[in-house]
Amino acid sequence: MVNLNKVEGTSHLHRVDKENRQKGTKKGEANRDRVEISAEGRALLRTQYAVDLVKARLKELPDVRQERIQQVNERMREGHYNRDDVQKATVDRILETYGLR
């Protein structure tokens, strides 16, 4: 086994390491690692939080049923929604939904 202290040029490494460990520590405190997050990093975290929030809200929305969309498109082509009775029923339902009636 080789004693590194006896290898020429390595003894100063131990001294420098000891000095570096002692710098920045108050009496009785152990060395502590620190992490600093840049402004860009904080902005990315906020953006990620917003994206996660939107994804969660999207999951709460009902699934889109393609066959229902096709049915509505067909009714639009036929002019179903241009009838007075359908328009009145639509307006009534919107007003009820928002508590205006």
C-alpha positions in Angstrom: 0.0 0.0 0.0 1.3 3.4 -1.0 1.3 6.3 1.5 0.2 9.3 -0.5 1.7 11.7 2.0 5.1 10.4 1.1 4.6 10.8 -2.7 6.3 13.9 -3.8 3.9 16.8 -4.5 0.8 15.4 -2.7 1.3 16.6 0.9 0.2 20.1 0.0 -3.2 18.7 -1.3 -4.1 17.6 2.2 -3.3 21.0 3.6 -5.3 22.8 0.9 -8.2 20.4 1.4 -8.2 21.0 5.2 -8.0 24.8 4.7 -10.9 24.7 2.2 -13.0 22.7 4.6 -12.4 25.2 7.4 -13.2 28.2 5.2 -16.8 29.4 5.5 -17.7 27.4 8.6 -18.5 29.0 11.9 -17.4 27.5 15.1 -19.3 24.4 15.9 -20.9 24.2 12.4 -20.3 21.4 10.0 -19.8 22.0 6.3 -23.1 22.2 4.6 -23.8 21.8 0.9 -25.8 24.7 -0.7 -28.0 24.7 -3.7 -28.9 28.0 -5.5 -31.5 28.1 -8.2 -31.0 30.7 -10.9 -33.8 33.1 -11.9 -34.1 31.1 -15.1 -34.5 27.9 -13.1 -37.2 29.5 -10.9 -39.0 30.7 -14.0 -38.9 27.2 -15.4 -40.3 25.8 -12.2 -43.2 28.3 -12.3 -43.8 27.4 -15.9 -43.7 23.7 -15.1 -46.2 24.2 -12.2 -48.5 26.1 -14.6 -48.3 23.3 -17.2 -49.0 20.7 -14.6 -52.0 22.7 -13.3 -53.4 23.0 -16.9 -52.9 19.3 -17.5 -54.8 18.5 -14.3 -57.6 20.7 -15.3 -57.8 19.2 -18.8 -58.1 15.7 -17.3 -61.2 16.9 -15.5 -62.9 17.8 -18.8 -65.2 15.2 -20.3 -63.9 13.1 -23.2 -64.8 14.3 -26.6 -67.1 11.9 -28.4 -66.3 12.0 -32.1 -69.6 10.5 -33.1 -71.4 13.3 -31.3 -69.4 16.0 -33.1 -70.2 14.3 -36.4 -73.9 14.4 -35.5 -73.8 18.1 -34.6 -72.0 18.9 -37.9 -74.6 17.0 -39.9 -77.4 18.9 -38.1 -75.7 22.2 -38.9 -75.5 21.2 -42.6 -79.2 20.3 -42.5 -80.1 23.7 -41.0 -81.5 22.2 -37.7 -80.0 24.9 -35.6 -81.6 27.7 -37.7 -85.1 26.8 -36.6 -86.7 29.3 -34.2 -87.7 26.6 -31.6 -84.1 25.3 -31.4 -82.6 28.8 -31.1 -85.1 29.7 -28.3 -84.4 26.4 -26.5 -80.6 27.1 -26.8 -80.9 30.6 -25.4 -83.1 29.4 -22.5 -80.6 26.6 -21.6 -77.7 29.1 -21.7 -79.5 31.5 -19.4 -80.4 28.7 -17.0 -76.9 27.4 -16.9 -75.5 30.8 -15.8 -78.4 31.5 -13.4 -79.9 34.3 -15.4 -83.3 32.8 -15.5 
